[in-house]
Structures are given as C-alpha cells and as structure tokens.
Amino acid sequence: MRSGIHPVSRPVVFRDRAADTAFLTTSTAHSARTIEWADGNTYPLIDVEISSASHPFYTGNTRVVDTAGRVERFERRYGRTS
C-alpha cells in the first residue's frame, strides 16, 4: 500500500440515539464531539439514528403494516379490475 493516501483508523464511540446504547469500535470518521468511555479514556463521539441495537431486523421487533387497508383503499379509489 502507498503511504500517506489512506485515512487513519482510530477508536470511535458510536451512540445509537434510538436505543440509548453506545459502541466503541474503530473508524475513520471524524467528530468534534468527545465522550469519556468506561475505561477512562476520551474518544470521538458520533451519534447515529439507528444501529443493530434498534433496527427491527436485529432486535426481532417487527412493525405491523396495514397492507389490507392499503389494498382496500386502492380498490375503492381506482375500482377493482378483473
């Protein structure tokens, strides 16, 4: 690999705002905000809206979508075709 062209990877804390959890991992992302972690060190903090802690696929929580109501509304609006 050529030197000087790759971003520097360092420890970063990602905080999931929906689930109120935080993950310490390595990343090349930059942030001006910092947080003190449980080990006493200060790391850059990046807030995310969704992660594996809050995403329905990973948590097993599913949302019920009213597809029957949507179909009936469509049929009423545009009529049923045979």
SULWONOR-V151729 format. One record per run of one state. SS is the DSSP state (helix for helix, strand for strand, loop for the rest). FROM is the first residue (numbers start at 0). LEN is the number of residues. If there is no record, write none. Layout:
BEGIN
SS/FROM/LEN  SS/FROM/LEN
END
This chain:
BEGIN
loop/0/9  strand/9/7  loop/16/4  strand/20/7  loop/27/6  strand/33/3  loop/36/5  strand/41/7  loop/48/7  helix/55/4  loop/59/7  helix/66/12  loop/78/4
END
